[in-house]
Amino acid sequence: MQAEIIAIGDEILIGQTIDTNSSFIAAQLNAEGILVWQKKVVADTEEAIRRALDEVHPDTRYVFMTGGLGPTKDDITKKTLLEYFGGEMVFDEAIYEHIKELFKSFQREPKEVHRQQAYIPSSSTAILNERGTAAGMRFERNNCFYFSTPGVPYETEHLVGDKIIPWMMETQMEGKLYHKTLITQGRGESELAEILKDWEEGLSESLKLAYLPSPGLVRLRLSGAAQTKSESKALVEEGIAIMRSKLGDLVFGEDANSLEEIVGKSLAQRNLSLATAESCTGGYISHLLTSIAGSSKYFLGGVVAYSNALKINLLKVNPKSIEEHGAVSEKVAIEMAEGVRQCTGSDFGLATTGVAGPEGGSPEKPVGTVWIAVAGPQGSKAKCYHFGNHRQRNIRRSTLMALDRLRKEVQKIDC
Amino acid sequence: MQAEIIAIGDEILIGQTIDTNSSFIAAQLNAEGILVWQKKVVADTEEAIRRALDEVHPDTRYVFMTGGLGPTKDDITKKTLLEYFGGEMVFDEAIYEHIKELFKSFQREPKEVHRQQAYIPSSSTAILNERGTAAGMRFERNNCFYFSTPGVPYETEHLVGDKIIPWMMETQMEGKLYHKTLITQGRGESELAEILKDWEEGLSESLKLAYLPSPGLVRLRLSGAAQTKSESKALVEEGIAIMRSKLGDLVFGEDANSLEEIVGKSLAQRNLSLATAESCTGGYISHLLTSIAGSSKYFLGGVVAYSNALKINLLKVNPKSIEEHGAVSEKVAIEMAEGVRQCTGSDFGLATTGVAGPEGGSPEKPVGTVWIAVAGPQGSKAKCYHFGNHRQRNIRRSTLMALDRLRKEVQKIDC
């Protein structure tokens, strides 16, 4: 019950496009206990695609191919699959109807190149792509299924997540692996390892703990590989409970949870609202918050106060505070958080002010110095952090730290 | 002169982490004309790493391995490389000094696990990692170089970009490929293909055009493969000039340019300032703008007016306009852009208001309806768009369209 992924596209091999499709497919398969034992990236030539098909391992039961489907000349997967699996191109009326509908929703007309996309090899089963014009395809040979989806992630996510995996679950059997991930904020990989050390050393061979750091977050993935999926699951769930008790409120969520989602839920459950006053994070906090559907229920908005004038005019920060303490200071952070809370009438105000870099640092306040303030029903608090000297990383780490500070304050209030 | 990439990590195989390192390395090599002919992802076990090393093609000259270096127990690349290439672990004083310095900058003390990172196989040359504790390593065997870097992208980008590639360029020879990419906004893949059709059909075999669509943008990559790098370059540059003349102002940049960078440069060159008033884009415009170092020179900040109250109180939108036309309307978009321009004193005001979804749509204003307004020295303009029904995609497409609308208005003004 193993799977292989073949990503097609020069743009991946030359590093211009990041292969998010493979990750998405692997995650989906993994969640169902199906092991991806290899990923490959090949060029978008007939020869390379054919060679990759020839090299599929005899024991592989599922091959996922992404990329190389679409209206322009550089798309040749469909042609190669037709030659490989045989048959002829047939016009699929249902797919063309869908293409016409799709264009109607964009208030445009399909052209001949789009009509061509309704031709599908007779050796395949077409999979309707509700998010685009290029249909997915399923082929079968020697007890192995081959799925082909377009390179556009938004379309492949739909085809794999909504169509192919449910079809597999319905018609095929289940795997044995089980994973669960805890997501932590505020401590580095090695500090977490110290906390878990004794427990980790006593783990059985069926359990494996992995540390997955990214800027501002460390995910801890516990994987179980027992005789059955339910046995693996039981082992993992038991381990996760122990890890949670050891890590306390360093853990903010599980698996695909994001901090912005957890913060949003915590606010919504308590019927509380939030507004932001961002300087060094430049709108990234509000971007993450508003990426969650339904966030308008608790997020009122905020001010990106990049210049001092905006801090003073819109957030009513006292010019004297900036003069005496500097814009990157406890006093200004607190005034920003309280200012945005007041001018929007929100329950919570969240503020950041810092030196994102690469310029603007001083010996006293080096690049990476960030003040984060939370103003709420229980009063106002600010804290200073040092996040190093990389701009993008500073913005991300400040944002995650700010959201986590807010999470802890909100969760102190009874639901 | 070919390269292979081996990414190590269960987290990539199960799709939890996206393999950005491979993309980064491939892009860097490609820019120097070195072809990456294969990428592989393998599990983080000694067996899988060893097998991948055994399977390196005899003609491969450079092998880039990322992942599996770091202070915690799941990191085993260094141990496997030691066994594979022989020698013994030796303590590297310079690396330990660097580790101590690094901890000092975080105002913390290194622990024993961090000191362990200063041990390096005697068969390798250590590569100092200025962004972290895990050093890079270079091994050599049978005229092939093997580089090992940590899985953390921020560290691998530094080691490969600042250390390994410059070393290769200095000590090795150059490749033959040449690529250039034009980046366009505002038209789909097939419409661009129509414009370029006749020219593209007459292309010689040494040139290849690829369409690389992503939400809101289409990149057009022209690749040349002639006898020498300078020949390839001449062919590509000539082709790019023709494409530019055919596509006109649909093209906003080249290669790694981003729209936010081009907009920022256009403003800075003219000594003009900008403020934003974002509703449906929720701060994403200001996040992209402030991700550019030095953006505080032209970006004053803005208001994320998610609620109507903020539109009225901070941006001085007329409540009657919202009542009569709705928050998603030409009138409100213009009042937001003019309001933020007025309250911040900026030269340009850029506003978005729309239905990002999945809720909030109506038959008259379905999910995906977005008004974008630009207010500037030449007056105010708004336009309505329909971006379909996917929330994240709507936010991204609205943001890119808004930045591109602004770009065109700014570029009308003489430098």
Boltz contact constraints between the chains, C-beta under 6 A:
constraints:
  - contact:
      token1: [A, 11]
      token2: [B, 212]
      max_distance: 6.0
  - contact:
      token1: [A, 13]
      token2: [B, 26]
      max_distance: 6.0
  - contact:
      token1: [A, 13]
      token2: [B, 36]
      max_distance: 6.0
  - contact:
      token1: [A, 14]
      token2: [B, 26]
      max_distance: 6.0
  - contact:
      token1: [A, 14]
      token2: [B, 30]
      max_distance: 6.0
  - contact:
      token1: [A, 15]
      token2: [B, 23]
      max_distance: 6.0
  - contact:
      token1: [A, 15]
      token2: [B, 26]
      max_distance: 6.0
  - contact:
      token1: [A, 15]
      token2: [B, 27]
      max_distance: 6.0
  - contact:
      token1: [A, 15]
      token2: [B, 30]
      max_distance: 6.0
  - contact:
      token1: [A, 18]
      token2: [B, 20]
      max_distance: 6.0
  - contact:
      token1: [A, 18]
      token2: [B, 23]
      max_distance: 6.0
  - contact:
      token1: [A, 20]
      token2: [B, 18]
      max_distance: 6.0
  - contact:
      token1: [A, 23]
      token2: [B, 15]
      max_distance: 6.0
  - contact:
      token1: [A, 23]
      token2: [B, 18]
      max_distance: 6.0
  - contact:
      token1: [A, 26]
      token2: [B, 13]
      max_distance: 6.0
  - contact:
      token1: [A, 26]
      token2: [B, 14]
      max_distance: 6.0
  - contact:
      token1: [A, 26]
      token2: [B, 15]
      max_distance: 6.0
  - contact:
      token1: [A, 27]
      token2: [B, 15]
      max_distance: 6.0
  - contact:
      token1: [A, 30]
      token2: [B, 14]
      max_distance: 6.0
  - contact:
      token1: [A, 30]
      token2: [B, 15]
      max_distance: 6.0
  - contact:
      token1: [A, 36]
      token2: [B, 13]
      max_distance: 6.0
  - contact:
      token1: [A, 39]
      token2: [B, 41]
      max_distance: 6.0
  - contact:
      token1: [A, 41]
      token2: [B, 39]
      max_distance: 6.0
  - contact:
      token1: [A, 71]
      token2: [B, 190]
      max_distance: 6.0
  - contact:
      token1: [A, 72]
      token2: [B, 189]
      max_distance: 6.0
  - contact:
      token1: [A, 72]
      token2: [B, 193]
      max_distance: 6.0
  - contact:
      token1: [A, 72]
      token2: [B, 211]
      max_distance: 6.0
  - contact:
      token1: [A, 74]
      token2: [B, 210]
      max_distance: 6.0
  - contact:
      token1: [A, 113]
      token2: [B, 190]
      max_distance: 6.0
  - contact:
      token1: [A, 189]
      token2: [B, 72]
      max_distance: 6.0
  - contact:
      token1: [A, 190]
      token2: [B, 71]
      max_distance: 6.0
  - contact:
      token1: [A, 190]
      token2: [B, 113]
      max_distance: 6.0
  - contact:
      token1: [A, 193]
      token2: [B, 72]
      max_distance: 6.0
  - contact:
      token1: [A, 210]
      token2: [B, 74]
      max_distance: 6.0
  - contact:
      token1: [A, 211]
      token2: [B, 72]
      max_distance: 6.0
  - contact:
      token1: [A, 212]
      token2: [B, 11]
      max_distance: 6.0
  - contact:
      token1: [A, 282]
      token2: [B, 286]
      max_distance: 6.0
  - contact:
      token1: [A, 282]
      token2: [B, 287]
      max_distance: 6.0
  - contact:
      token1: [A, 282]
      token2: [B, 290]
      max_distance: 6.0
  - contact:
      token1: [A, 283]
      token2: [B, 283]
      max_distance: 6.0
  - contact:
      token1: [A, 283]
      token2: [B, 286]
      max_distance: 6.0
  - contact:
      token1: [A, 283]
      token2: [B, 287]
      max_distance: 6.0
  - contact:
      token1: [A, 284]
      token2: [B, 287]
      max_distance: 6.0
  - contact:
      token1: [A, 286]
      token2: [B, 282]
      max_distance: 6.0
  - contact:
      token1: [A, 286]
      token2: [B, 283]
      max_distance: 6.0
  - contact:
      token1: [A, 286]
      token2: [B, 304]
      max_distance: 6.0
  - contact:
      token1: [A, 287]
      token2: [B, 282]
      max_distance: 6.0
  - contact:
      token1: [A, 287]
      token2: [B, 283]
      max_distance: 6.0
  - contact:
      token1: [A, 287]
      token2: [B, 284]
      max_distance: 6.0
  - contact:
      token1: [A, 287]
      token2: [B, 287]
      max_distance: 6.0
  - contact:
      token1: [A, 290]
      token2: [B, 282]
      max_distance: 6.0
  - contact:
      token1: [A, 293]
      token2: [B, 358]
      max_distance: 6.0
  - contact:
      token1: [A, 293]
      token2: [B, 391]
      max_distance: 6.0
  - contact:
      token1: [A, 296]
      token2: [B, 306]
      max_distance: 6.0
  - contact:
      token1: [A, 299]
      token2: [B, 306]
      max_distance: 6.0
  - contact:
      token1: [A, 300]
      token2: [B, 306]
      max_distance: 6.0
  - contact:
      token1: [A, 300]
      token2: [B, 307]
      max_distance: 6.0
  - contact:
      token1: [A, 301]
      token2: [B, 304]
      max_distance: 6.0
  - contact:
      token1: [A, 301]
      token2: [B, 305]
      max_distance: 6.0
  - contact:
      token1: [A, 301]
      token2: [B, 306]
      max_distance: 6.0
  - contact:
      token1: [A, 301]
      token2: [B, 307]
      max_distance: 6.0
  - contact:
      token1: [A, 301]
      token2: [B, 310]
      max_distance: 6.0
  - contact:
      token1: [A, 302]
      token2: [B, 304]
      max_distance: 6.0
  - contact:
      token1: [A, 303]
      token2: [B, 303]
      max_distance: 6.0
  - contact:
      token1: [A, 304]
      token2: [B, 286]
      max_distance: 6.0
  - contact:
      token1: [A, 304]
      token2: [B, 301]
      max_distance: 6.0
  - contact:
      token1: [A, 304]
      token2: [B, 302]
      max_distance: 6.0
  - contact:
      token1: [A, 305]
      token2: [B, 301]
      max_distance: 6.0
  - contact:
      token1: [A, 306]
      token2: [B, 296]
      max_distance: 6.0
  - contact:
      token1: [A, 306]
      token2: [B, 299]
      max_distance: 6.0
  - contact:
      token1: [A, 306]
      token2: [B, 300]
      max_distance: 6.0
  - contact:
      token1: [A, 306]
      token2: [B, 301]
      max_distance: 6.0
  - contact:
      token1: [A, 307]
      token2: [B, 300]
      max_distance: 6.0
  - contact:
      token1: [A, 307]
      token2: [B, 301]
      max_distance: 6.0
  - contact:
      token1: [A, 310]
      token2: [B, 300]
      max_distance: 6.0
  - contact:
      token1: [A, 310]
      token2: [B, 301]
      max_distance: 6.0
  - contact:
      token1: [A, 310]
      token2: [B, 344]
      max_distance: 6.0
  - contact:
      token1: [A, 344]
      token2: [B, 310]
      max_distance: 6.0
  - contact:
      token1: [A, 358]
      token2: [B, 293]
      max_distance: 6.0
  - contact:
      token1: [A, 391]
      token2: [B, 293]
      max_distance: 6.0
